[in-house]
Amino acid sequence: MPHSSLRALLAPGTLLVAPGVFDMISARVADRMGFAALYMTGYGTVASSLGLADAGLASYSEMVGRVAQIAGGTKTPLIADADTGFGGLLNVERTVRGYEAAGAAAIQIEDQVFPKKCGHTPGRQVVPVEDMVRKIIVARESRASTDFLIIARTDARTAHGIDEALRRADAYARAGADILFVESPESEAEMARICTSFDLPCLANMVEGGRTPLLSEAALRDIGYRIAIFPATGFLATAAALTRSYAVLREHGSSAGQPLDLYPFAEMNRLMGFEAVWDFDRRHAE
């Protein structure tokens, strides 16, 4: 069954901040921080598990397996990226049922042409709006509980402009989406226009170095967003920390005496559940 419903947390005037998680270390760290939700980033998940670009290369089986791992190893409600639904309408039905059974609290489906591309990279194309509407209808019919939320994302802004993106978002709202995700607005004015155009909760995608202005929590709340995801923060920080640490090893041949900012080993043991392993060993020692 999915984690607790996010619906009750999305009241007007509130902002739910969800950090991007992409493996079990990032998920367990974030799970302890007191966030209202976590966001399983497609970019980070594909990068960490396959070492490949977020370009439609990961399969449904690979992604739903990660949903099950992360949702099963955390307590915080999980929003999970499902790209285009991994195919046609039958694929969308399978994806929605699979993500919900795996423990996600919400699923994100986008209107890109398959194979999709990362939302803040060039070359994205979108399917006819009618095709995406049918996917949302199938997604609504396929879920077991209305507590499992459907996030409809449109990538039309970059290639077709904000008016087309809003037209599509309106169609997706009418089809029954629970949350609207207009990807890659390019100004605060566009962001405000998105939020004032709809009664449904709107989601802001805050990507450091991306196409959308990176705003403060207060600014996002004032504009009217109810969810802000930060999908890249974790994996960008991880890559930067690894680069610094490995450079020290390469230069000095050891970490001894070097000013590395490392997570304490004892705390890592606790994070990974070694205390329970040691307790088990004590209770079952011969």
KOLVEXGU-319838 format. One line per 8 residues: number of its first residue (from 1); for each residue x, y, z of C-alpha. Coordinates in Angstrom, 1 decimal. Layout:
// KOLVEXGU-319838
NUM = X/Y/Z | ...
//
This chain:
// KOLVEXGU-319838
1 = 0.0/0.0/0.0 | 1.2/3.6/-0.7 | 2.6/5.8/2.0 | 0.2/8.3/3.8 | -1.7/10.5/1.4 | -0.2/13.8/0.4 | -3.6/15.3/-0.4 | -4.2/16.6/3.2
9 = -0.8/18.3/3.1 | -1.6/20.4/0.0 | -3.7/23.1/1.6 | -3.7/26.6/0.0 | -0.9/28.8/1.5 | 1.3/25.8/2.3 | 4.4/24.7/0.5 | 5.6/21.1/0.5
17 = 9.3/20.9/-0.1 | 10.6/17.6/-1.5 | 14.3/16.8/-1.9 | 15.4/14.6/-4.8 | 16.4/11.1/-3.8 | 18.1/8.7/-6.1 | 19.5/5.7/-4.1 | 19.1/4.3/-0.7
25 = 21.7/6.4/1.0 | 20.2/9.6/-0.3 | 16.7/8.3/0.6 | 17.6/7.3/4.1 | 19.4/10.6/4.8 | 16.4/12.6/3.5 | 13.9/10.4/5.4 | 15.5/11.4/8.7
33 = 15.3/15.1/8.0 | 11.6/15.7/8.6 | 10.5/16.6/5.0 | 6.8/16.1/4.2 | 7.7/14.2/1.0 | 10.5/12.8/-1.0 | 10.9/13.0/-4.7 | 12.4/10.1/-6.6
41 = 14.2/11.9/-9.4 | 14.3/10.1/-12.8 | 17.6/11.9/-13.7 | 19.3/10.9/-10.5 | 17.9/7.4/-10.4 | 19.0/6.6/-14.0 | 22.4/8.2/-13.4 | 23.0/6.4/-10.1
49 = 21.8/3.0/-11.2 | 22.8/2.8/-14.8 | 25.3/5.6/-15.3 | 23.3/6.9/-18.3 | 21.5/10.0/-19.3 | 17.8/10.6/-18.4 | 16.7/10.0/-22.0 | 14.1/7.3/-21.9
57 = 16.7/4.6/-21.4 | 15.5/3.1/-18.2 | 12.8/0.5/-18.3 | 9.6/0.3/-16.3 | 11.0/-2.8/-14.5 | 14.1/-0.9/-13.5 | 12.2/2.1/-12.3 | 9.4/0.4/-10.4
65 = 12.1/-1.7/-8.6 | 13.7/1.5/-7.4 | 10.3/2.8/-6.3 | 9.9/-0.3/-4.2 | 13.3/-0.1/-2.7 | 13.0/3.6/-1.7 | 9.4/3.5/-0.5 | 10.1/0.3/1.4
73 = 13.1/1.7/3.1 | 11.6/5.1/4.1 | 8.6/6.4/6.0 | 8.1/9.7/4.2 | 5.6/9.9/1.4 | 7.3/9.3/-2.0 | 6.6/11.2/-5.2 | 7.9/9.0/-8.0
81 = 8.9/10.0/-11.6 | 7.4/7.7/-14.2 | 8.5/9.6/-17.4 | 5.8/9.1/-20.1 | 4.3/6.0/-18.4 | 6.7/3.8/-20.3 | 4.6/3.4/-23.5 | 1.0/3.5/-24.5
89 = -2.2/3.3/-22.5 | -1.8/-0.3/-21.4 | 1.7/0.6/-20.2 | 0.3/3.5/-18.3 | -2.2/1.2/-16.6 | 0.6/-1.2/-15.6 | 2.8/1.7/-14.5 | 0.2/3.3/-12.2
97 = -0.7/0.0/-10.6 | 2.9/-1.0/-10.2 | 4.0/2.3/-8.7 | 1.1/2.3/-6.3 | 1.7/-1.3/-5.2 | 5.4/-0.5/-4.8 | 4.5/2.1/-2.2 | 4.6/5.5/-3.9
105 = 2.2/8.2/-2.7 | 2.1/10.0/-6.1 | 3.1/9.3/-9.7 | 4.4/11.9/-12.2 | 3.6/11.3/-15.9 | 4.6/13.7/-18.6 | 3.5/14.6/-22.1 | 6.8/14.2/-24.0
113 = 7.3/12.1/-27.1 | 9.0/8.8/-26.3 | 12.0/8.5/-25.7 | 11.7/11.5/-23.3 | 14.5/13.9/-22.4 | 15.4/15.6/-19.1 | 13.1/18.6/-18.6 | 15.8/21.2/-18.5
121 = 17.7/20.1/-21.6 | 17.0/21.0/-25.2 | 15.2/19.0/-27.9 | 12.0/18.0/-26.1 | 8.9/17.3/-28.1 | 5.4/16.7/-26.8 | 2.6/14.4/-27.9 | -0.8/15.7/-29.1
129 = -2.7/16.9/-26.0 | -5.4/14.3/-26.7 | -2.9/11.5/-26.2 | -1.9/12.8/-22.8 | -5.5/13.4/-21.7 | -6.2/9.7/-22.4 | -3.2/8.7/-20.3 | -4.5/10.7/-17.4
137 = -7.9/9.2/-17.7 | -6.4/5.7/-17.8 | -4.2/6.6/-14.8 | -7.2/7.7/-12.8 | -9.1/4.5/-13.6 | -6.1/2.3/-12.8 | -5.3/3.5/-9.3 | -6.7/1.5/-6.4
145 = -7.1/4.5/-4.1 | -7.7/8.2/-4.7 | -5.0/8.8/-2.1 | -2.5/7.9/-4.8 | -2.1/11.2/-6.5 | -1.5/11.8/-10.3 | 0.8/14.5/-11.2 | 0.4/15.7/-14.9
153 = 3.5/17.3/-16.3 | 3.7/19.3/-19.6 | 7.0/20.0/-21.3 | 5.4/22.3/-23.9 | 6.7/25.6/-22.6 | 10.2/25.4/-24.1 | 9.2/24.6/-27.7 | 5.7/26.0/-27.9
161 = 5.5/28.8/-25.3 | 3.7/29.4/-22.1 | 0.2/29.8/-23.6 | 0.3/26.3/-25.0 | 1.7/24.9/-21.8 | -1.2/26.5/-19.9 | -3.7/25.2/-22.4 | -2.4/21.7/-21.9
169 = -2.3/22.0/-18.1 | -6.0/23.0/-18.2 | -6.8/20.0/-20.4 | -5.0/17.7/-17.9 | -6.8/19.2/-15.0 | -10.1/18.6/-16.7 | -9.1/15.0/-17.4 | -8.6/14.4/-13.6
177 = -5.0/15.2/-12.7 | -4.6/15.9/-9.0 | -1.5/18.1/-9.3 | -0.2/20.2/-12.3 | 3.4/20.4/-13.2 | 4.2/23.0/-15.9 | 7.9/22.3/-16.6 | 10.5/25.0/-17.3
185 = 8.8/28.4/-16.9 | 11.5/31.0/-17.6 | 10.5/33.9/-15.4 | 8.8/34.7/-12.1 | 6.0/36.2/-14.1 | 5.4/32.9/-15.9 | 5.5/31.0/-12.6 | 2.9/33.4/-11.1
193 = 0.7/33.0/-14.2 | 0.8/29.2/-13.8 | -0.3/29.3/-10.2 | -3.1/31.8/-10.7 | -4.5/29.9/-13.7 | -5.6/26.8/-11.8 | -7.4/25.8/-8.6 | -5.4/22.6/-8.4
201 = -2.0/22.4/-6.6 | 0.9/23.4/-8.8 | 4.4/22.0/-8.6 | 7.6/23.9/-9.1 | 10.7/22.2/-10.3 | 13.8/23.9/-8.8 | 16.9/22.7/-10.7 | 20.1/24.4/-9.8
209 = 21.5/25.6/-13.2 | 18.2/24.9/-14.9 | 15.9/27.1/-17.0 | 13.6/28.2/-14.2 | 14.5/30.9/-11.7 | 15.7/29.3/-8.4 | 13.5/31.0/-5.8 | 13.3/31.0/-2.0
217 = 10.7/29.1/0.0 | 8.9/32.3/0.8 | 8.8/33.4/-2.8 | 7.5/30.1/-4.0 | 4.8/30.2/-1.4 | 3.9/33.8/-2.2 | 3.6/32.9/-5.9 | 1.2/30.1/-5.0
225 = 3.1/26.9/-5.5 | 2.1/24.1/-3.1 | 4.9/21.7/-4.0 | 8.6/22.4/-4.8 | 10.8/19.6/-5.8 | 14.6/19.9/-5.7 | 15.5/16.9/-7.8 | 19.2/17.7/-8.5
233 = 20.4/19.1/-5.2 | 21.4/15.8/-3.8 | 23.1/14.2/-6.7 | 24.9/17.5/-7.6 | 26.2/17.7/-4.0 | 27.2/14.1/-4.0 | 29.2/14.4/-7.3 | 30.9/17.5/-6.0
241 = 31.8/15.8/-2.7 | 33.1/12.7/-4.4 | 35.2/14.8/-6.9 | 36.8/16.6/-4.0 | 37.4/13.5/-1.9 | 38.8/11.4/-4.8 | 41.0/14.3/-5.9 | 42.6/14.2/-2.4
249 = 43.3/10.5/-2.7 | 44.7/10.9/-6.1 | 47.0/13.7/-5.1 | 48.1/12.5/-1.6 | 47.7/8.7/-1.9 | 45.7/8.7/1.4 | 43.0/10.5/3.3 | 45.2/10.6/6.4
257 = 45.6/14.1/7.7 | 43.5/15.6/4.9 | 40.7/18.2/5.6 | 37.9/16.0/4.2 | 34.3/16.7/5.2 | 33.2/13.1/5.7 | 30.0/11.6/7.2 | 31.0/9.9/10.5
265 = 31.5/6.2/10.0 | 29.6/5.4/13.2 | 26.6/7.5/12.0 | 26.8/5.7/8.6 | 26.5/2.4/10.5 | 23.4/3.6/12.2 | 21.9/4.9/8.9 | 22.4/1.6/7.3
273 = 20.9/-0.4/10.2 | 24.0/-2.1/11.5 | 22.8/-1.6/15.1 | 19.8/-3.9/14.4 | 22.2/-6.4/12.8 | 24.5/-6.4/15.9 | 21.4/-6.8/18.2 | 20.3/-9.7/16.1
281 = 23.7/-11.3/16.3 | 23.7/-10.9/20.1 | 20.2/-12.4/20.5 | 21.0/-15.4/18.4 | 24.6/-16.0/19.3 | 25.5/-19.6/20.1
//
